[in-house]
């Protein structure tokens, strides 16, 4: 990585943790987390041949990426989690699953907080895939840990992803991680720094809606 890239990654991971603790976690509902308890086995638990990849216990526990794991843990069980979830799981698979779970929970929580209908399945899938692909791509670039989870990419249409003017937290999450190491000035919703809860964000959004 170039000088400064690691600092950028740490700052973005810290922003996820801070925003989740400040805005999302106090408003979480059981419906925010995906219903499925587990998904496909990770690389390190896939039968019959077991891949030799850095495990979550060794790599995630000693890097800034552990905060993503911790944020996902506040959601309980999540879809895509390895059935043998534990320290021996593939670290890259864990990042992909955690990123998808966080984006899904943020999407559902913002919809509920702003009194909007529940997000439909295609939108949820698009957000999960985009978050998993974008964060995993950076993780692999930093730690050189490729695996099938990093090659999955974004399958759903980009037009389904919310923007920062619609869902500021989820929209910013996806925008900031689109290509954070390119230095292209990814959008930061600066006014979020002056809000203390989701009600504050909703009031700002209400004032920005066009009057009939």
Biotite code that builds the C-alpha atoms (Angstrom):
import biotite.structure as struc

atoms = struc.array([
    struc.Atom([0.000, 0.000, 0.000], chain_id="A", res_id=1, res_name="UNK", atom_name="CA", element="C"),
    struc.Atom([1.076, 3.585, -0.583], chain_id="A", res_id=2, res_name="UNK", atom_name="CA", element="C"),
    struc.Atom([2.069, 5.807, 2.337], chain_id="A", res_id=3, res_name="UNK", atom_name="CA", element="C"),
    struc.Atom([-1.113, 7.032, 3.950], chain_id="A", res_id=4, res_name="UNK", atom_name="CA", element="C"),
    struc.Atom([-3.360, 4.268, 2.609], chain_id="A", res_id=5, res_name="UNK", atom_name="CA", element="C"),
    struc.Atom([-3.328, 2.378, 5.882], chain_id="A", res_id=6, res_name="UNK", atom_name="CA", element="C"),
    struc.Atom([-4.302, 5.559, 7.743], chain_id="A", res_id=7, res_name="UNK", atom_name="CA", element="C"),
    struc.Atom([-7.221, 6.030, 5.320], chain_id="A", res_id=8, res_name="UNK", atom_name="CA", element="C"),
    struc.Atom([-8.424, 2.468, 5.922], chain_id="A", res_id=9, res_name="UNK", atom_name="CA", element="C"),
    struc.Atom([-8.194, 2.908, 9.693], chain_id="A", res_id=10, res_name="UNK", atom_name="CA", element="C"),
    struc.Atom([-10.149, 6.165, 9.523], chain_id="A", res_id=11, res_name="UNK", atom_name="CA", element="C"),
    struc.Atom([-12.924, 4.617, 7.431], chain_id="A", res_id=12, res_name="UNK", atom_name="CA", element="C"),
    struc.Atom([-13.203, 1.597, 9.723], chain_id="A", res_id=13, res_name="UNK", atom_name="CA", element="C"),
    struc.Atom([-13.330, 3.935, 12.698], chain_id="A", res_id=14, res_name="UNK", atom_name="CA", element="C"),
    struc.Atom([-16.133, 5.884, 11.028], chain_id="A", res_id=15, res_name="UNK", atom_name="CA", element="C"),
    struc.Atom([-18.157, 2.674, 10.655], chain_id="A", res_id=16, res_name="UNK", atom_name="CA", element="C"),
    struc.Atom([-17.675, 1.829, 14.321], chain_id="A", res_id=17, res_name="UNK", atom_name="CA", element="C"),
    struc.Atom([-18.464, 5.368, 15.507], chain_id="A", res_id=18, res_name="UNK", atom_name="CA", element="C"),
    struc.Atom([-21.588, 5.782, 13.385], chain_id="A", res_id=19, res_name="UNK", atom_name="CA", element="C"),
    struc.Atom([-22.858, 2.316, 14.285], chain_id="A", res_id=20, res_name="UNK", atom_name="CA", element="C"),
    struc.Atom([-22.454, 2.987, 18.005], chain_id="A", res_id=21, res_name="UNK", atom_name="CA", element="C"),
    struc.Atom([-23.926, 6.497, 17.837], chain_id="A", res_id=22, res_name="UNK", atom_name="CA", element="C"),
    struc.Atom([-26.774, 6.086, 15.343], chain_id="A", res_id=23, res_name="UNK", atom_name="CA", element="C"),
    struc.Atom([-27.587, 2.465, 14.549], chain_id="A", res_id=24, res_name="UNK", atom_name="CA", element="C"),
    struc.Atom([-27.086, 0.376, 17.663], chain_id="A", res_id=25, res_name="UNK", atom_name="CA", element="C"),
    struc.Atom([-29.512, 2.395, 19.858], chain_id="A", res_id=26, res_name="UNK", atom_name="CA", element="C"),
    struc.Atom([-32.214, 1.971, 17.196], chain_id="A", res_id=27, res_name="UNK", atom_name="CA", element="C"),
    struc.Atom([-31.611, -1.665, 16.275], chain_id="A", res_id=28, res_name="UNK", atom_name="CA", element="C"),
    struc.Atom([-34.602, -3.971, 16.159], chain_id="A", res_id=29, res_name="UNK", atom_name="CA", element="C"),
    struc.Atom([-34.582, -7.761, 15.755], chain_id="A", res_id=30, res_name="UNK", atom_name="CA", element="C"),
    struc.Atom([-35.921, -7.314, 12.223], chain_id="A", res_id=31, res_name="UNK", atom_name="CA", element="C"),
    struc.Atom([-32.797, -5.360, 11.265], chain_id="A", res_id=32, res_name="UNK", atom_name="CA", element="C"),
    struc.Atom([-30.643, -8.468, 11.241], chain_id="A", res_id=33, res_name="UNK", atom_name="CA", element="C"),
    struc.Atom([-31.108, -11.000, 8.430], chain_id="A", res_id=34, res_name="UNK", atom_name="CA", element="C"),
    struc.Atom([-33.189, -13.974, 9.502], chain_id="A", res_id=35, res_name="UNK", atom_name="CA", element="C"),
    struc.Atom([-30.819, -16.725, 8.344], chain_id="A", res_id=36, res_name="UNK", atom_name="CA", element="C"),
    struc.Atom([-28.492, -18.084, 11.006], chain_id="A", res_id=37, res_name="UNK", atom_name="CA", element="C"),
    struc.Atom([-25.765, -19.223, 8.647], chain_id="A", res_id=38, res_name="UNK", atom_name="CA", element="C"),
    struc.Atom([-24.748, -19.444, 5.036], chain_id="A", res_id=39, res_name="UNK", atom_name="CA", element="C"),
    struc.Atom([-22.129, -21.323, 3.072], chain_id="A", res_id=40, res_name="UNK", atom_name="CA", element="C"),
    struc.Atom([-18.989, -22.574, 4.817], chain_id="A", res_id=41, res_name="UNK", atom_name="CA", element="C"),
    struc.Atom([-16.036, -20.215, 4.603], chain_id="A", res_id=42, res_name="UNK", atom_name="CA", element="C"),
    struc.Atom([-12.873, -21.178, 2.711], chain_id="A", res_id=43, res_name="UNK", atom_name="CA", element="C"),
    struc.Atom([-11.299, -22.743, 5.772], chain_id="A", res_id=44, res_name="UNK", atom_name="CA", element="C"),
    struc.Atom([-14.317, -24.949, 6.508], chain_id="A", res_id=45, res_name="UNK", atom_name="CA", element="C"),
    struc.Atom([-15.252, -26.001, 3.001], chain_id="A", res_id=46, res_name="UNK", atom_name="CA", element="C"),
    struc.Atom([-15.229, -29.763, 2.455], chain_id="A", res_id=47, res_name="UNK", atom_name="CA", element="C"),
    struc.Atom([-13.638, -31.933, 1.251], chain_id="A", res_id=48, res_name="UNK", atom_name="CA", element="C"),
    struc.Atom([-10.455, -29.928, 0.775], chain_id="A", res_id=49, res_name="UNK", atom_name="CA", element="C"),
    struc.Atom([-9.682, -27.275, 3.329], chain_id="A", res_id=50, res_name="UNK", atom_name="CA", element="C"),
    struc.Atom([-8.020, -24.163, 1.987], chain_id="A", res_id=51, res_name="UNK", atom_name="CA", element="C"),
    struc.Atom([-4.976, -22.752, 3.701], chain_id="A", res_id=52, res_name="UNK", atom_name="CA", element="C"),
    struc.Atom([-5.828, -19.084, 4.210], chain_id="A", res_id=53, res_name="UNK", atom_name="CA", element="C"),
    struc.Atom([-5.162, -16.605, 7.016], chain_id="A", res_id=54, res_name="UNK", atom_name="CA", element="C"),
    struc.Atom([-7.687, -17.297, 9.746], chain_id="A", res_id=55, res_name="UNK", atom_name="CA", element="C"),
    struc.Atom([-9.838, -14.752, 11.497], chain_id="A", res_id=56, res_name="UNK", atom_name="CA", element="C"),
    struc.Atom([-8.349, -15.448, 14.903], chain_id="A", res_id=57, res_name="UNK", atom_name="CA", element="C"),
    struc.Atom([-4.802, -14.725, 13.773], chain_id="A", res_id=58, res_name="UNK", atom_name="CA", element="C"),
    struc.Atom([-5.378, -11.829, 11.368], chain_id="A", res_id=59, res_name="UNK", atom_name="CA", element="C"),
    struc.Atom([-8.557, -9.971, 12.310], chain_id="A", res_id=60, res_name="UNK", atom_name="CA", element="C"),
    struc.Atom([-7.889, -9.999, 16.020], chain_id="A", res_id=61, res_name="UNK", atom_name="CA", element="C"),
    struc.Atom([-4.658, -8.069, 15.495], chain_id="A", res_id=62, res_name="UNK", atom_name="CA", element="C"),
    struc.Atom([-5.706, -5.527, 12.892], chain_id="A", res_id=63, res_name="UNK", atom_name="CA", element="C"),
    struc.Atom([-7.973, -2.500, 12.620], chain_id="A", res_id=64, res_name="UNK", atom_name="CA", element="C"),
    struc.Atom([-10.447, -4.721, 10.749], chain_id="A", res_id=65, res_name="UNK", atom_name="CA", element="C"),
    struc.Atom([-11.427, -6.287, 14.064], chain_id="A", res_id=66, res_name="UNK", atom_name="CA", element="C"),
    struc.Atom([-13.823, -3.352, 14.578], chain_id="A", res_id=67, res_name="UNK", atom_name="CA", element="C"),
    struc.Atom([-15.898, -4.564, 11.617], chain_id="A", res_id=68, res_name="UNK", atom_name="CA", element="C"),
    struc.Atom([-16.141, -7.974, 13.267], chain_id="A", res_id=69, res_name="UNK", atom_name="CA", element="C"),
    struc.Atom([-17.173, -6.315, 16.527], chain_id="A", res_id=70, res_name="UNK", atom_name="CA", element="C"),
    struc.Atom([-19.851, -4.202, 14.849], chain_id="A", res_id=71, res_name="UNK", atom_name="CA", element="C"),
    struc.Atom([-21.291, -7.259, 13.105], chain_id="A", res_id=72, res_name="UNK", atom_name="CA", element="C"),
    struc.Atom([-21.311, -9.097, 16.436], chain_id="A", res_id=73, res_name="UNK", atom_name="CA", element="C"),
    struc.Atom([-23.825, -6.568, 17.801], chain_id="A", res_id=74, res_name="UNK", atom_name="CA", element="C"),
    struc.Atom([-26.277, -7.867, 15.173], chain_id="A", res_id=75, res_name="UNK", atom_name="CA", element="C"),
    struc.Atom([-26.268, -11.396, 16.562], chain_id="A", res_id=76, res_name="UNK", atom_name="CA", element="C"),
    struc.Atom([-26.336, -14.068, 13.880], chain_id="A", res_id=77, res_name="UNK", atom_name="CA", element="C"),
    struc.Atom([-26.378, -12.996, 10.261], chain_id="A", res_id=78, res_name="UNK", atom_name="CA", element="C"),
    struc.Atom([-26.931, -14.431, 6.829], chain_id="A", res_id=79, res_name="UNK", atom_name="CA", element="C"),
    struc.Atom([-23.741, -15.570, 5.154], chain_id="A", res_id=80, res_name="UNK", atom_name="CA", element="C"),
    struc.Atom([-22.080, -16.500, 8.423], chain_id="A", res_id=81, res_name="UNK", atom_name="CA", element="C"),
    struc.Atom([-20.066, -19.697, 8.249], chain_id="A", res_id=82, res_name="UNK", atom_name="CA", element="C"),
    struc.Atom([-21.850, -22.593, 10.020], chain_id="A", res_id=83, res_name="UNK", atom_name="CA", element="C"),
    struc.Atom([-18.543, -23.302, 11.795], chain_id="A", res_id=84, res_name="UNK", atom_name="CA", element="C"),
    struc.Atom([-18.131, -19.647, 12.775], chain_id="A", res_id=85, res_name="UNK", atom_name="CA", element="C"),
    struc.Atom([-15.066, -19.184, 14.949], chain_id="A", res_id=86, res_name="UNK", atom_name="CA", element="C"),
    struc.Atom([-11.409, -18.101, 15.106], chain_id="A", res_id=87, res_name="UNK", atom_name="CA", element="C"),
    struc.Atom([-10.412, -20.620, 12.417], chain_id="A", res_id=88, res_name="UNK", atom_name="CA", element="C"),
    struc.Atom([-12.685, -19.077, 9.757], chain_id="A", res_id=89, res_name="UNK", atom_name="CA", element="C"),
    struc.Atom([-11.163, -17.503, 6.642], chain_id="A", res_id=90, res_name="UNK", atom_name="CA", element="C"),
    struc.Atom([-10.493, -13.870, 7.504], chain_id="A", res_id=91, res_name="UNK", atom_name="CA", element="C"),
    struc.Atom([-11.495, -12.613, 4.058], chain_id="A", res_id=92, res_name="UNK", atom_name="CA", element="C"),
    struc.Atom([-14.783, -14.512, 4.132], chain_id="A", res_id=93, res_name="UNK", atom_name="CA", element="C"),
    struc.Atom([-15.426, -13.053, 7.589], chain_id="A", res_id=94, res_name="UNK", atom_name="CA", element="C"),
    struc.Atom([-14.876, -9.491, 6.336], chain_id="A", res_id=95, res_name="UNK", atom_name="CA", element="C"),
    struc.Atom([-17.253, -10.087, 3.429], chain_id="A", res_id=96, res_name="UNK", atom_name="CA", element="C"),
    struc.Atom([-19.970, -11.517, 5.673], chain_id="A", res_id=97, res_name="UNK", atom_name="CA", element="C"),
    struc.Atom([-19.576, -8.806, 8.311], chain_id="A", res_id=98, res_name="UNK", atom_name="CA", element="C"),
    struc.Atom([-19.650, -6.000, 5.751], chain_id="A", res_id=99, res_name="UNK", atom_name="CA", element="C"),
    struc.Atom([-22.815, -7.385, 4.179], chain_id="A", res_id=100, res_name="UNK", atom_name="CA", element="C"),
    struc.Atom([-24.510, -7.737, 7.557], chain_id="A", res_id=101, res_name="UNK", atom_name="CA", element="C"),
    struc.Atom([-23.611, -4.197, 8.625], chain_id="A", res_id=102, res_name="UNK", atom_name="CA", element="C"),
    struc.Atom([-24.897, -2.660, 5.382], chain_id="A", res_id=103, res_name="UNK", atom_name="CA", element="C"),
    struc.Atom([-28.129, -4.641, 5.615], chain_id="A", res_id=104, res_name="UNK", atom_name="CA", element="C"),
    struc.Atom([-28.750, -3.559, 9.209], chain_id="A", res_id=105, res_name="UNK", atom_name="CA", element="C"),
    struc.Atom([-27.996, 0.097, 8.426], chain_id="A", res_id=106, res_name="UNK", atom_name="CA", element="C"),
    struc.Atom([-30.327, 0.013, 5.434], chain_id="A", res_id=107, res_name="UNK", atom_name="CA", element="C"),
    struc.Atom([-33.231, -1.449, 7.419], chain_id="A", res_id=108, res_name="UNK", atom_name="CA", element="C"),
    struc.Atom([-32.646, 0.791, 10.441], chain_id="A", res_id=109, res_name="UNK", atom_name="CA", element="C"),
    struc.Atom([-32.547, 3.991, 8.385], chain_id="A", res_id=110, res_name="UNK", atom_name="CA", element="C"),
    struc.Atom([-35.746, 3.055, 6.551], chain_id="A", res_id=111, res_name="UNK", atom_name="CA", element="C"),
    struc.Atom([-37.521, 2.468, 9.834], chain_id="A", res_id=112, res_name="UNK", atom_name="CA", element="C"),
    struc.Atom([-36.121, 5.601, 11.516], chain_id="A", res_id=113, res_name="UNK", atom_name="CA", element="C"),
    struc.Atom([-37.230, 7.834, 8.635], chain_id="A", res_id=114, res_name="UNK", atom_name="CA", element="C"),
    struc.Atom([-40.674, 6.191, 8.581], chain_id="A", res_id=115, res_name="UNK", atom_name="CA", element="C"),
    struc.Atom([-40.232, 4.619, 5.168], chain_id="A", res_id=116, res_name="UNK", atom_name="CA", element="C"),
    struc.Atom([-41.479, 1.209, 4.013], chain_id="A", res_id=117, res_name="UNK", atom_name="CA", element="C"),
    struc.Atom([-39.162, -1.721, 4.635], chain_id="A", res_id=118, res_name="UNK", atom_name="CA", element="C"),
    struc.Atom([-36.519, -1.974, 1.896], chain_id="A", res_id=119, res_name="UNK", atom_name="CA", element="C"),
    struc.Atom([-37.391, -4.567, -0.715], chain_id="A", res_id=120, res_name="UNK", atom_name="CA", element="C"),
    struc.Atom([-35.363, -7.726, -1.250], chain_id="A", res_id=121, res_name="UNK", atom_name="CA", element="C"),
    struc.Atom([-33.505, -6.561, -4.399], chain_id="A", res_id=122, res_name="UNK", atom_name="CA", element="C"),
    struc.Atom([-32.331, -3.393, -2.650], chain_id="A", res_id=123, res_name="UNK", atom_name="CA", element="C"),
    struc.Atom([-31.172, -5.329, 0.395], chain_id="A", res_id=124, res_name="UNK", atom_name="CA", element="C"),
    struc.Atom([-29.307, -7.777, -1.807], chain_id="A", res_id=125, res_name="UNK", atom_name="CA", element="C"),
    struc.Atom([-27.672, -4.964, -3.771], chain_id="A", res_id=126, res_name="UNK", atom_name="CA", element="C"),
    struc.Atom([-26.499, -3.239, -0.583], chain_id="A", res_id=127, res_name="UNK", atom_name="CA", element="C"),
    struc.Atom([-25.175, -6.453, 0.911], chain_id="A", res_id=128, res_name="UNK", atom_name="CA", element="C"),
    struc.Atom([-23.268, -7.364, -2.250], chain_id="A", res_id=129, res_name="UNK", atom_name="CA", element="C"),
    struc.Atom([-21.858, -3.872, -2.751], chain_id="A", res_id=130, res_name="UNK", atom_name="CA", element="C"),
    struc.Atom([-20.645, -3.563, 0.838], chain_id="A", res_id=131, res_name="UNK", atom_name="CA", element="C"),
    struc.Atom([-19.116, -7.047, 0.842], chain_id="A", res_id=132, res_name="UNK", atom_name="CA", element="C"),
    struc.Atom([-17.348, -6.512, -2.481], chain_id="A", res_id=133, res_name="UNK", atom_name="CA", element="C"),
    struc.Atom([-16.043, -3.028, -1.720], chain_id="A", res_id=134, res_name="UNK", atom_name="CA", element="C"),
    struc.Atom([-14.728, -3.631, 1.786], chain_id="A", res_id=135, res_name="UNK", atom_name="CA", element="C"),
    struc.Atom([-13.309, -7.048, 0.901], chain_id="A", res_id=136, res_name="UNK", atom_name="CA", element="C"),
    struc.Atom([-11.458, -5.586, -2.086], chain_id="A", res_id=137, res_name="UNK", atom_name="CA", element="C"),
    struc.Atom([-9.652, -3.154, 0.235], chain_id="A", res_id=138, res_name="UNK", atom_name="CA", element="C"),
    struc.Atom([-8.967, -5.862, 2.820], chain_id="A", res_id=139, res_name="UNK", atom_name="CA", element="C"),
    struc.Atom([-7.393, -8.126, 0.205], chain_id="A", res_id=140, res_name="UNK", atom_name="CA", element="C"),
    struc.Atom([-5.314, -5.262, -1.163], chain_id="A", res_id=141, res_name="UNK", atom_name="CA", element="C"),
    struc.Atom([-3.998, -4.483, 2.297], chain_id="A", res_id=142, res_name="UNK", atom_name="CA", element="C"),
    struc.Atom([-3.394, -8.005, 3.603], chain_id="A", res_id=143, res_name="UNK", atom_name="CA", element="C"),
    struc.Atom([-2.924, -10.013, 0.368], chain_id="A", res_id=144, res_name="UNK", atom_name="CA", element="C"),
    struc.Atom([-5.581, -12.556, 1.302], chain_id="A", res_id=145, res_name="UNK", atom_name="CA", element="C"),
    struc.Atom([-7.530, -13.436, -1.883], chain_id="A", res_id=146, res_name="UNK", atom_name="CA", element="C"),
    struc.Atom([-10.351, -15.947, -1.728], chain_id="A", res_id=147, res_name="UNK", atom_name="CA", element="C"),
    struc.Atom([-13.619, -16.607, -3.619], chain_id="A", res_id=148, res_name="UNK", atom_name="CA", element="C"),
    struc.Atom([-15.421, -14.081, -1.391], chain_id="A", res_id=149, res_name="UNK", atom_name="CA", element="C"),
    struc.Atom([-13.177, -11.366, -2.811], chain_id="A", res_id=150, res_name="UNK", atom_name="CA", element="C"),
    struc.Atom([-13.976, -12.411, -6.370], chain_id="A", res_id=151, res_name="UNK", atom_name="CA", element="C"),
    struc.Atom([-17.760, -12.407, -5.994], chain_id="A", res_id=152, res_name="UNK", atom_name="CA", element="C"),
    struc.Atom([-18.146, -8.777, -6.989], chain_id="A", res_id=153, res_name="UNK", atom_name="CA", element="C"),
    struc.Atom([-21.363, -6.770, -7.175], chain_id="A", res_id=154, res_name="UNK", atom_name="CA", element="C"),
    struc.Atom([-24.045, -8.688, -9.050], chain_id="A", res_id=155, res_name="UNK", atom_name="CA", element="C"),
    struc.Atom([-27.098, -6.536, -8.378], chain_id="A", res_id=156, res_name="UNK", atom_name="CA", element="C"),
    struc.Atom([-27.716, -3.268, -10.213], chain_id="A", res_id=157, res_name="UNK", atom_name="CA", element="C"),
    struc.Atom([-26.014, -0.145, -8.927], chain_id="A", res_id=158, res_name="UNK", atom_name="CA", element="C"),
    struc.Atom([-29.233, 1.816, -9.492], chain_id="A", res_id=159, res_name="UNK", atom_name="CA", element="C"),
    struc.Atom([-30.732, 0.022, -6.480], chain_id="A", res_id=160, res_name="UNK", atom_name="CA", element="C"),
    struc.Atom([-28.152, 1.440, -4.081], chain_id="A", res_id=161, res_name="UNK", atom_name="CA", element="C"),
    struc.Atom([-29.309, 4.388, -1.950], chain_id="A", res_id=162, res_name="UNK", atom_name="CA", element="C"),
    struc.Atom([-27.562, 7.730, -2.227], chain_id="A", res_id=163, res_name="UNK", atom_name="CA", element="C"),
    struc.Atom([-26.449, 9.999, 0.588], chain_id="A", res_id=164, res_name="UNK", atom_name="CA", element="C"),
    struc.Atom([-29.405, 12.296, -0.027], chain_id="A", res_id=165, res_name="UNK", atom_name="CA", element="C"),
    struc.Atom([-31.819, 9.426, 0.572], chain_id="A", res_id=166, res_name="UNK", atom_name="CA", element="C"),
    struc.Atom([-30.156, 7.362, 3.310], chain_id="A", res_id=167, res_name="UNK", atom_name="CA", element="C"),
    struc.Atom([-27.125, 9.343, 4.534], chain_id="A", res_id=168, res_name="UNK", atom_name="CA", element="C"),
    struc.Atom([-25.487, 6.622, 6.638], chain_id="A", res_id=169, res_name="UNK", atom_name="CA", element="C"),
    struc.Atom([-25.897, 3.699, 4.248], chain_id="A", res_id=170, res_name="UNK", atom_name="CA", element="C"),
    struc.Atom([-25.257, 5.890, 1.223], chain_id="A", res_id=171, res_name="UNK", atom_name="CA", element="C"),
    struc.Atom([-22.043, 7.271, 2.678], chain_id="A", res_id=172, res_name="UNK", atom_name="CA", element="C"),
    struc.Atom([-20.867, 3.812, 3.745], chain_id="A", res_id=173, res_name="UNK", atom_name="CA", element="C"),
    struc.Atom([-21.181, 2.516, 0.195], chain_id="A", res_id=174, res_name="UNK", atom_name="CA", element="C"),
    struc.Atom([-19.725, 5.660, -1.402], chain_id="A", res_id=175, res_name="UNK", atom_name="CA", element="C"),
    struc.Atom([-16.686, 5.904, 0.849], chain_id="A", res_id=176, res_name="UNK", atom_name="CA", element="C"),
    struc.Atom([-15.684, 2.296, 0.195], chain_id="A", res_id=177, res_name="UNK", atom_name="CA", element="C"),
    struc.Atom([-16.251, 2.386, -3.582], chain_id="A", res_id=178, res_name="UNK", atom_name="CA", element="C"),
    struc.Atom([-12.566, 3.108, -4.192], chain_id="A", res_id=179, res_name="UNK", atom_name="CA", element="C"),
    struc.Atom([-11.139, 4.676, -1.023], chain_id="A", res_id=180, res_name="UNK", atom_name="CA", element="C"),
    struc.Atom([-7.474, 4.311, -1.967], chain_id="A", res_id=181, res_name="UNK", atom_name="CA", element="C"),
    struc.Atom([-7.778, 6.058, -5.330], chain_id="A", res_id=182, res_name="UNK", atom_name="CA", element="C"),
    struc.Atom([-7.674, 9.500, -3.741], chain_id="A", res_id=183, res_name="UNK", atom_name="CA", element="C"),
    struc.Atom([-10.614, 10.676, -5.804], chain_id="A", res_id=184, res_name="UNK", atom_name="CA", element="C"),
    struc.Atom([-12.399, 12.513, -3.024], chain_id="A", res_id=185, res_name="UNK", atom_name="CA", element="C"),
    struc.Atom([-15.142, 10.066, -2.075], chain_id="A", res_id=186, res_name="UNK", atom_name="CA", element="C"),
    struc.Atom([-18.099, 11.923, -0.577], chain_id="A", res_id=187, res_name="UNK", atom_name="CA", element="C"),
    struc.Atom([-18.279, 12.451, 3.161], chain_id="A", res_id=188, res_name="UNK", atom_name="CA", element="C"),
    struc.Atom([-21.622, 13.711, 4.449], chain_id="A", res_id=189, res_name="UNK", atom_name="CA", element="C"),
    struc.Atom([-20.127, 16.379, 6.682], chain_id="A", res_id=190, res_name="UNK", atom_name="CA", element="C"),
    struc.Atom([-23.367, 17.430, 8.342], chain_id="A", res_id=191, res_name="UNK", atom_name="CA", element="C"),
    struc.Atom([-23.663, 13.968, 9.901], chain_id="A", res_id=192, res_name="UNK", atom_name="CA", element="C"),
    struc.Atom([-20.865, 15.022, 12.240], chain_id="A", res_id=193, res_name="UNK", atom_name="CA", element="C"),
    struc.Atom([-23.282, 17.519, 13.828], chain_id="A", res_id=194, res_name="UNK", atom_name="CA", element="C"),
    struc.Atom([-26.050, 14.960, 14.487], chain_id="A", res_id=195, res_name="UNK", atom_name="CA", element="C"),
    struc.Atom([-26.430, 12.948, 17.668], chain_id="A", res_id=196, res_name="UNK", atom_name="CA", element="C"),
    struc.Atom([-29.098, 10.425, 16.709], chain_id="A", res_id=197, res_name="UNK", atom_name="CA", element="C"),
    struc.Atom([-31.302, 9.227, 13.858], chain_id="A", res_id=198, res_name="UNK", atom_name="CA", element="C"),
    struc.Atom([-33.995, 11.747, 14.768], chain_id="A", res_id=199, res_name="UNK", atom_name="CA", element="C"),
    struc.Atom([-31.500, 14.538, 14.046], chain_id="A", res_id=200, res_name="UNK", atom_name="CA", element="C"),
    struc.Atom([-30.773, 13.009, 10.639], chain_id="A", res_id=201, res_name="UNK", atom_name="CA", element="C"),
    struc.Atom([-34.484, 12.633, 9.882], chain_id="A", res_id=202, res_name="UNK", atom_name="CA", element="C"),
    struc.Atom([-35.109, 16.295, 10.706], chain_id="A", res_id=203, res_name="UNK", atom_name="CA", element="C"),
    struc.Atom([-32.357, 17.363, 8.320], chain_id="A", res_id=204, res_name="UNK", atom_name="CA", element="C"),
    struc.Atom([-33.792, 15.177, 5.572], chain_id="A", res_id=205, res_name="UNK", atom_name="CA", element="C"),
    struc.Atom([-37.274, 16.589, 6.186], chain_id="A", res_id=206, res_name="UNK", atom_name="CA", element="C"),
    struc.Atom([-36.028, 20.155, 5.777], chain_id="A", res_id=207, res_name="UNK", atom_name="CA", element="C"),
    struc.Atom([-34.393, 19.229, 2.474], chain_id="A", res_id=208, res_name="UNK", atom_name="CA", element="C"),
    struc.Atom([-37.466, 17.664, 0.913], chain_id="A", res_id=209, res_name="UNK", atom_name="CA", element="C"),
    struc.Atom([-39.058, 19.807, -1.768], chain_id="A", res_id=210, res_name="UNK", atom_name="CA", element="C"),
    struc.Atom([-42.314, 21.396, -0.659], chain_id="A", res_id=211, res_name="UNK", atom_name="CA", element="C"),
    struc.Atom([-45.428, 20.425, -2.667], chain_id="A", res_id=212, res_name="UNK", atom_name="CA", element="C"),
])
